[in-house]
Amino acid sequence: MPDNTSFASKAPTPTQVIVIGMTVVVAILVVAALVLFVNLPDANAFNMRVERIFVENDALTRGGEIRLLEILAQSGTAFSDTLASYRFIIFVLMVFATALLITALVSIVFLTTLARRLSEIEKSGIQVNSLVVSRDERIVQINDMEFKLTEAALETLSVLAEARLDDDILSGLEIEAMISGKSEADCDEAAGATRIKRLRDHLGNQMMSELLIKNIARKGYMLAVEPGAIKMI
């Protein structure tokens, strides 16, 4: 029976797949450029034909015939110059296309890596080593970040912090009842949810606030902080 774990460990990561794809596409562009340059006509082909006419037709001595040969020679020179400019333009376009492709693929690699890191953060939650709630100053300090809160937002955070110390999960109904001092029968779940939303808005950083204040399905809200890291002053 095949070992799925071993197979998964050998499977290339998305970043490796993108890098391999980028290498393959760049190689295809380089090969295409080489084939194109090799198959372009020789810039001196026209001049060589005109020179051959001069060498093989010594009888062309009249003024009109000489003038015709001179025009052919000038046309050959113009053709050579035009073909050289075409080669340069093709070279510039190929370099530009390669640069755009590499830039796009590097951006994809960066975005993929960033999305994976954000996903890992979302799964593991925000790492809070210290959460200090100061009721008198209406300030909360999360690690080395300090936030000035309104009285209502501070009350909501304080209730959540005290519940986390007791390892409790509070519903919106319970949050509203504890802050307002009313009985749960007179409170509304939506009012508690509104308080949570306003607290998140005051914390500012949406990703941080969403990870800090967890919404447990069909249970309620809790702080994603270890009880030992919480300090109320």
C-alpha positions, -999 to +999 in steps of 0.1 A: +000+000+000+016+033-010+027+058+017+006+089+012+027+109+036+059+101+016+041+110-017+029+143-003+064+152+009+078+146-026+051+166-043+063+200-055+051+231-036+031+258-055+062+280-055+083+253-070+057+247-097+057+284-106+095+286-107+096+255-129+069+270-152+088+303-153+120+285-163+102+265-190+084+296-205+117+316-205+134+287-222+107+286-248+111+323-255+148+319-259+144+290-283+118+309-303+141+340-305+170+318-317+148+301-343+135+335-355+169+350-358+183+320-376+155+320-401+158+357-409+173+363-443+209+374-445+212+412-445+238+410-473+218+386-495+205+414-517+239+430-521+255+397-530+229+392-558+236+427-571+273+421-570+268+388-589+249+408-616+279+431-619+304+403-621+284+381-646+273+409-669+304+428-682+283+439-712+262+463-691+281+494-700+255+519-711+246+548-689+211+536-682+222+501-674+249+513-650+224+536-633+200+507-629+228+487-612+236+516-589+199+518-579+199+481-572+230+484-551+214+513-531+183+492-526+204+464-513+220+487-488+186+500-477+173+464-474+203+455-453+198+485-430+161+478-427+167+441-418+192+451-392+167+475-376+141+446-377+166+424-359+171+450-332+133+456-328+127+419-325+155+416-299+141+445-278+106+430-280+118+396-269+137+411-240+107+432-230+084+402-232+108+381-211+111+408-185+073+412-183+069+374-179+095+372-152+079+402-133+045+386-135+057+352-123+077+368-095+046+387-084+026+354-085+053+337-063+052+367-039+014+367-037+013+330-032+038+331-004+020+360+012-013+342+010+002+310+025+017+330+054-016+348+060-034+314+060-009+301+085-014+331+107-052+327+105-050+291+115-026+296+144-041+329+155-023+361+165+005+356+190-002+379+220+025+378+247+010+406+267-024+422+269-027+450+295-061+467+300-059+501+318-094+511+328-084+545+342-066+556+311-089+537+287-059+522+270-051+486+260-016+475+252-012+445+230+024+434+229+042+466+219+011+483+204-010+507+223-047+516+215-068+544+229-104+531+233-137+546+240-154+538+273-179+514+256-151+496+236-130+493+268-160+478+287-164+452+259-128+443+260-127+441+298-157+417+298-140+395+272-107+396+291-124+387+324-142+359+307-110+346+292-094+345+326-123+322+336-119+303+303-155+312+294-170+320+260-196+348+259-225+351+235-235+385+223-265+383+246-243+377+277-219+405+267-248+430+264-263+419+297-230+422+316-222+457+302-257+471+304-266+455+337-299+443+324-312+407+325-305+385+295-343+384+288-342+422+282-311+421+259-306+414+223-279+392+207-274+418+179-265+445+205-237+424+218-225+417+182-225+454+176-203+460+206-178+434+193-178+451+158-172+485+174-143+471+195-128+456+164-131+489+145-113+507+174-085+482+173-080+494+137-061+465+120-089+443+107-068+411+104-054+416+139-088+423+155-105+394+137-078+370+150-076+385+185-114+383+191-124+349+180-160+342+169-168+306+180-196+292+159-229+288+179-211+296+211-200+332+212-168+353+214-135+349+232-101+365+232-074+344+215-050+352+243-035+329+270-050+338+304-015+343+318-008+371+293-038+392+304-034+419+330-061+442+343-051+475+359 
